[in-house]
Amino acid sequence: MPATVARALVEALPYVRRWTGQTVVVKLGGAAMTSDALLEAMAQDLVLLRMVGVEVVLVHGGGPMVSEMGRRLGLEPRFVDGLRVTDEETMRVAQLVQVGGINRDLVAAIGRHGGRAVGLSGHDGGGFLRAALRRHTSRTTGELVDLGRVGDVTAVDVSLLRAQLDGRLIPVVAPVAVDDAMRPLNVNADSVANAIAGALRAARLLFLSDVEGIRGAEGTVVSEVDAATLRAWIASGVVSGGMIPKVEGCLDALAAGVDRVSIVDGREPHALLLELLTDAGLGTLVRAG
């Protein structure tokens, strides 16, 4: 047993050297958010990475929790083409759950393991995360649909994030942005992670999800793939169904300036350490070329 631990530490050493001083953005979603044990393991990973000099930003989702709380309050969730219709009451619930609930819980989990985190949403820093109302055309009718307080990210104030990172803090970002009048907008957490990773010129963006990775033409998970191959797989149907938005999110991140993107199985304890600090890695690495 001691020899096994020693080998693992030696294996991690070159990766610690590689990542020290680099910026890594982690997007938390899917099954990784439904297990207290997995959340604690992820918090430990974040703290360890921060302590060895990796600059880490955590972006979280929380759509299912928003729906659950809405139902408790008598608000049945409505979706159009997979997008949540967000009226004023639903926007309040989203803020309550994501900013006042999930975000605080994640900050606390990091603190329990000796880390220092700060919770952020669009209102902070004078509106560090800006968005504009989304204009959505229905895929079935072709007509414009009013989604309410749903937005697309337009700007990220990097100076606020840099101040936190320079202070050795871990920013934990909720997917709530603001418009020019500082009114809240519900935004997609993947898009927030893409925008932040691009603005920070992150070395890696990791999507902690509920899949093992991207499956190729043989039906098995591939360890690495380039953007051109992914586009071909989408066109040919190799990538289909619920994997399409995940893969498109990776391509969007590369287009935003992120060096490399990983889809990692968040159901695996310590998935972040396994992906970043081991030879085998975990999940699928997506690169531009």
LINCORQUI-V285289 format. One record per residue. N is the residue number from 1. RES is the residue in three letters. PHI is phi in radians with two decimals (none if undefined). OMEGA is omega in degrees with one decimal (999 if undefined). Layout:
[[N | RES | PHI | OMEGA] [N | RES | PHI | OMEGA]]
This chain:
[[1 | MET | none | 177.5] [2 | PRO | -1.01 | 179.6] [3 | ALA | -1.13 | 178.6] [4 | THR | -1.11 | 178.1] [5 | VAL | -1.09 | -179.4] [6 | ALA | -1.08 | 179.3] [7 | ARG | -1.09 | 179.4] [8 | ALA | -1.11 | 179.3] [9 | LEU | -1.17 | 178.5] [10 | VAL | -1.14 | 177.9] [11 | GLU | -1.07 | -177.4] [12 | ALA | -1.30 | -171.1] [13 | LEU | -0.97 | -179.4] [14 | PRO | -1.13 | 178.8] [15 | TYR | -1.30 | 174.0] [16 | VAL | -1.05 | 177.2] [17 | ARG | -1.06 | -177.6] [18 | ARG | -1.10 | -171.1] [19 | TRP | -1.59 | 179.5] [20 | THR | -1.03 | -178.7] [21 | GLY | 1.49 | 178.9] [22 | GLN | -1.60 | 177.7] [23 | THR | -1.83 | 179.0] [24 | VAL | -2.18 | 176.1] [25 | VAL | -1.89 | -179.4] [26 | VAL | -2.03 | 173.7] [27 | LYS | -1.84 | -177.1] [28 | LEU | -1.73 | 177.4] [29 | GLY | -2.80 | 174.7] [30 | GLY | 1.12 | -173.7] [31 | ALA | -1.12 | -178.8] [32 | ALA | -1.10 | -179.0] [33 | MET | -1.66 | -174.8] [34 | THR | -1.81 | -177.3] [35 | SER | -2.13 | 177.5] [36 | ASP | -1.08 | -179.0] [37 | ALA | -1.13 | 179.0] [38 | LEU | -1.18 | 178.4] [39 | LEU | -1.12 | 178.6] [40 | GLU | -1.14 | 178.7] [41 | ALA | -1.12 | 178.2] [42 | MET | -1.12 | 178.4] [43 | ALA | -1.06 | 176.4] [44 | GLN | -1.06 | 178.6] [45 | ASP | -1.04 | -179.0] [46 | LEU | -1.07 | -179.3] [47 | VAL | -1.12 | 179.8] [48 | LEU | -1.09 | 179.9] [49 | LEU | -1.05 | 179.7] [50 | ARG | -1.13 | -177.5] [51 | MET | -1.23 | 176.8] [52 | VAL | -1.67 | 170.7] [53 | GLY | 1.71 | 176.6] [54 | VAL | -1.51 | 176.6] [55 | GLU | -1.47 | -172.6] [56 | VAL | -2.06 | 171.6] [57 | VAL | -2.12 | 178.6] [58 | LEU | -1.91 | 173.6] [59 | VAL | -2.00 | -177.8] [60 | HIS | -2.13 | 172.3] [61 | GLY | -1.70 | 179.8] [62 | GLY | 2.63 | -178.3] [63 | GLY | -0.96 | 179.9] [64 | PRO | -1.05 | 178.9] [65 | MET | -1.20 | 176.2] [66 | VAL | -1.12 | 179.2] [67 | SER | -1.09 | -179.1] [68 | GLU | -1.08 | 179.6] [69 | MET | -1.15 | 178.0] [70 | GLY | -1.03 | 179.2] [71 | ARG | -1.09 | 178.1] [72 | ARG | -1.05 | -179.0] [73 | LEU | -1.67 | 177.2] [74 | GLY | 1.50 | -179.9] [75 | LEU | -1.92 | 178.9] [76 | GLU | -1.33 | -177.2] [77 | PRO | -1.13 | 176.7] [78 | ARG | -2.19 | -178.9] [79 | PHE | -2.27 | 172.9] [80 | VAL | -2.20 | -178.2] [81 | ASP | 0.93 | 178.6] [82 | GLY | 1.43 | -179.1] [83 | LEU | -1.77 | -178.7] [84 | ARG | -1.26 | 171.4] [85 | VAL | -1.32 | -169.5] [86 | THR | -2.07 | 174.2] [87 | ASP | -1.37 | -175.1] [88 | GLU | -1.05 | -179.5] [89 | GLU | -1.16 | 179.2] [90 | THR | -1.14 | 177.7] [91 | MET | -1.09 | 177.0] [92 | ARG | -1.08 | 179.6] [93 | VAL | -1.14 | 179.6] [94 | ALA | -1.06 | 177.7] [95 | GLN | -1.15 | -179.8] [96 | LEU | -1.02 | -175.0] [97 | VAL | -1.31 | -171.3] [98 | GLN | -1.43 | -177.9] [99 | VAL | -1.47 | -175.6] [100 | GLY | -1.53 | -177.0] [101 | GLY | -2.02 | -176.0] [102 | ILE | -0.99 | -177.4] [103 | ASN | -1.04 | 179.5] [104 | ARG | -1.11 | -179.7] [105 | ASP | -1.11 | 179.9] [106 | LEU | -1.20 | 176.3] [107 | VAL | -1.05 | 179.5] [108 | ALA | -1.14 | 179.9] [109 | ALA | -1.07 | 177.8] [110 | ILE | -1.11 | 178.4] [111 | GLY | -1.12 | 179.4] [112 | ARG | -1.08 | -177.1] [113 | HIS | -1.82 | 172.9] [114 | GLY | 1.56 | 179.0] [115 | GLY | -1.63 | 177.3] [116 | ARG | -2.14 | -177.5] [117 | ALA | -2.21 | 175.6] [118 | VAL | -2.34 | 179.6] [119 | GLY | -1.46 | -177.8] [120 | LEU | -2.33 | 165.8] [121 | SER | -2.45 | -173.3] [122 | GLY | -0.97 | -178.0] [123 | HIS | -1.20 | -172.8] [124 | ASP | -1.24 | 178.1] [125 | GLY | 1.11 | -179.9] [126 | GLY | 1.27 | 178.7] [127 | GLY | 1.70 | -174.8] [128 | PHE | -1.22 | 179.4] [129 | LEU | -2.05 | -174.9] [130 | ARG | -1.84 | 178.7] [131 | ALA | -2.61 | 176.0] [132 | ALA | -2.14 | 179.3] [133 | LEU | -0.96 | 179.8] [134 | ARG | -1.42 | 171.5] [135 | ARG | -1.79 | -173.1] [136 | HIS | -2.02 | 175.8] [137 | THR | -1.79 | -178.5] [138 | SER | -1.04 | 178.7] [139 | ARG | -1.25 | -176.8] [140 | THR | -1.66 | -176.0] [141 | THR | -1.76 | -177.0] [142 | GLY | 1.36 | -178.4] [143 | GLU | -1.68 | 175.4] [144 | LEU | -1.16 | -179.1] [145 | VAL | -2.09 | 176.6] [146 | ASP | -1.45 | -179.7] [147 | LEU | -1.60 | -179.2] [148 | GLY | 1.33 | -174.2] [149 | ARG | -1.49 | 176.6] [150 | VAL | -1.90 | -175.8] [151 | GLY | -2.30 | 172.4] [152 | ASP | -2.02 | -177.9] [153 | VAL | -1.09 | 178.7] [154 | THR | -2.00 | -177.1] [155 | ALA | -2.78 | 175.4] [156 | VAL | -2.22 | 176.0] [157 | ASP | -1.43 | -174.8] [158 | VAL | -1.15 | -175.2] [159 | SER | -1.06 | 178.8] [160 | LEU | -1.17 | 178.3] [161 | LEU | -1.12 | -179.1] [162 | ARG | -1.11 | 179.0] [163 | ALA | -1.10 | 178.7] [164 | GLN | -1.19 | -178.9] [165 | LEU | -1.15 | 178.7] [166 | ASP | -1.12 | 176.1] [167 | GLY | -1.53 | 178.2] [168 | ARG | 1.11 | 174.7] [169 | LEU | -1.64 | 174.2] [170 | ILE | -1.87 | 175.4] [171 | PRO | -1.20 | 177.2] [172 | VAL | -2.06 | -167.4] [173 | VAL | -1.89 | 174.6] [174 | ALA | -1.51 | -177.0] [175 | PRO | -1.44 | 174.5] [176 | VAL | -2.20 | 179.2] [177 | ALA | -1.89 | 177.3] [178 | VAL | -2.31 | 174.7] [179 | ASP | -1.57 | -176.5] [180 | ASP | -1.16 | 177.4] [181 | ALA | -1.67 | -179.9] [182 | MET | 1.12 | 175.3] [183 | ARG | -1.59 | -173.4] [184 | PRO | -1.24 | 174.7] [185 | LEU | -2.33 | 176.2] [186 | ASN | -1.39 | -178.0] [187 | VAL | -2.17 | -179.5] [188 | ASN | -1.21 | -175.4] [189 | ALA | -1.13 | 176.8] [190 | ASP | -1.08 | 179.3] [191 | SER | -1.14 | 176.4] [192 | VAL | -1.10 | 179.4] [193 | ALA | -1.08 | 178.0] [194 | ASN | -1.04 | -176.8] [195 | ALA | -1.13 | -179.4] [196 | ILE | -1.19 | 179.2] [197 | ALA | -1.09 | 178.1] [198 | GLY | -1.16 | -178.9] [199 | ALA | -1.14 | 179.6] [200 | LEU | -1.51 | -174.9] [201 | ARG | 0.93 | -174.7] [202 | ALA | -1.11 | 176.4] [203 | ALA | -1.30 | 179.8] [204 | ARG | -2.68 | 169.1] [205 | LEU | -2.04 | -179.8] [206 | LEU | -2.01 | 173.3] [207 | PHE | -1.68 | 173.9] [208 | LEU | -1.44 | -171.5] [209 | SER | -2.21 | -179.2] [210 | ASP | -1.98 | 174.4] [211 | VAL | -2.25 | -178.1] [212 | GLU | -1.29 | -176.8] [213 | GLY | 2.69 | -179.7] [214 | ILE | -1.68 | 178.7] [215 | ARG | -1.61 | -179.3] [216 | GLY | -1.57 | -175.1] [217 | ALA | -1.12 | 179.6] [218 | GLU | -1.48 | 179.0] [219 | GLY | 1.51 | 178.8] [220 | THR | -1.87 | -179.9] [221 | VAL | -1.20 | 178.3] [222 | VAL | -1.64 | -178.3] [223 | SER | -1.40 | -178.0] [224 | GLU | -2.69 | -178.8] [225 | VAL | -2.72 | 178.4] [226 | ASP | -1.78 | -173.6] [227 | ALA | -1.10 | -178.2] [228 | ALA | -1.10 | 178.5] [229 | THR | -1.12 | 179.4] [230 | LEU | -1.08 | 179.1] [231 | ARG | -1.08 | 178.5] [232 | ALA | -1.14 | 179.4] [233 | TRP | -1.17 | 176.7] [234 | ILE | -1.14 | -177.5] [235 | ALA | -1.13 | -176.4] [236 | SER | -1.55 | 179.9] [237 | GLY | 1.61 | 175.3] [238 | VAL | -1.05 | 171.9] [239 | VAL | -1.74 | -175.0] [240 | SER | -2.57 | 174.9] [241 | GLY | 1.00 | -175.6] [242 | GLY | -1.19 | 178.1] [243 | MET | -1.34 | -176.7] [244 | ILE | -1.04 | 179.3] [245 | PRO | -1.10 | 177.7] [246 | LYS | -1.14 | -179.4] [247 | VAL | -1.18 | 178.1] [248 | GLU | -1.09 | 176.1] [249 | GLY | -1.10 | 177.0] [250 | CYS | -1.12 | 179.9] [251 | LEU | -1.12 | 177.8] [252 | ASP | -1.10 | -179.5] [253 | ALA | -1.13 | 177.0] [254 | LEU | -1.08 | 179.0] [255 | ALA | -1.14 | 179.9] [256 | ALA | -1.38 | 176.5] [257 | GLY | 1.94 | 177.7] [258 | VAL | -1.25 | -176.7] [259 | ASP | -1.16 | 178.9] [260 | ARG | -2.56 | -175.4] [261 | VAL | -2.26 | 177.1] [262 | SER | -2.18 | 165.5] [263 | ILE | -1.77 | -171.5] [264 | VAL | -2.14 | -179.8] [265 | ASP | -1.29 | -178.8] [266 | GLY | -1.25 | 176.8] [267 | ARG | -1.41 | 179.7] [268 | GLU | -1.63 | 178.6] [269 | PRO | -1.00 | 179.4] [270 | HIS | 1.05 | -179.1] [271 | ALA | -1.04 | -178.0] [272 | LEU | -1.13 | 179.8] [273 | LEU | -1.16 | 179.7] [274 | LEU | -1.11 | -179.5] [275 | GLU | -1.31 | -171.3] [276 | LEU | -1.61 | -169.6] [277 | LEU | -2.09 | 177.8] [278 | THR | -2.26 | 179.6] [279 | ASP | -1.15 | -174.3] [280 | ALA | -1.30 | -175.3] [281 | GLY | 1.21 | -179.5] [282 | LEU | -2.72 | 180.0] [283 | GLY | 1.55 | -175.2] [284 | THR | -2.12 | 175.4] [285 | LEU | -1.67 | 179.9] [286 | VAL | -1.96 | 179.2] [287 | ARG | -2.13 | -175.0] [288 | ALA | -1.19 | -174.5] [289 | GLY | -2.34 | 999]]
